[in-house]
């Protein structure tokens, strides 16, 4: 017979929520088995760019030497 599309959508949402809850429970129970992925080419590039900007800022932050009289 005829079913309203909203009812079908609601059933789909319920299945998705149940699937997500199961996934969250599984991840919480097996969190010690999670291993970080190796960075891809874009991640490596961004790390290098970030490191280069960090070095420039560190060089700019260096304080001037103290005068010899104060030593």
N, C-alpha and C positions, 0 to 999 in steps of 0.2 A: 504494500500500500504506500501511500504518500507519506514521506517524512519531511519535516521542515528542515531546510539546510542548516539553520542555526543549531538544531539538535545534533546534527552530524558533526558540526564544528566543535560543539561542546564535548562530545565524546572523544574527538581527536585531541583536544586540549587536555582532557583527563588522562589519556594514554601518554601524552608527552610529559605531563607533570609526574606521572608515575615513573616513567623511564628516567627522567632527570633526577628524581629522588633516589632511585636505585643506583644511578651512577655516582651521585654524591656520597651515598652510604658506602659504596664499594671503594671509592677513593679515600674516604676517611679510614676505612679498615685496613687498607693496603698502602698507606702513605709512606711506609718505610721502603717500598719497592719502586718509588718514583725516581727516575734518573733524569737529570737535565739533558736536553738535546745539545749537540754540538752546534755552535753558531754557524749560520750559513754565510754566503758571501756578503749579503747586505749587512748582517750583524757584525761581521768582522770589519767591514768598511766603516760602519758607524762607530765602532769601538776605537779604531785608529783615528778617525776625525775628532772624536771626543778627547782622546788622549793628547792630540796635537793642540787643541784649544786649551786644555788643562795645563800643558807645559808653558804655553805663552802667558797664561794668567799668572802662573807661579813665578815666571821670570819678571813680570811687571810688578809683582808684590814685594820683591826684595827691597829691604830697607837700605838706605845709604850707609856707608861706613861711618863709624864714629870718628870725630876728630882726634888727632893724636894727643891733644892737650887733655881730653877727658879720660884717657886711658890711664 
